[in-house]
């Protein structure tokens, strides 16, 4: 798929994937909230939620109800 045809959620998932495991987001680190990520990246909360869900499905993030989302 050409880069221009990539969905916003796919672009955001790729960007988050690059941060996972870095000094910024090491294993066990809580990532910013959906609202914070939406504001920072200029996308909707639904787009962030979709990107995070993909990364959870890939086993890179884990979501804990009431606590947040963490790097595995």
Secondary structure, DSSP 8 states (H G I E B T S, - for coil): --GGGS-HHHHHHHHHHHHBTSSSB-TT-B---HHHHHHHHT--HHHHHHHHHHHHHTTSEEEETTTEEEE-
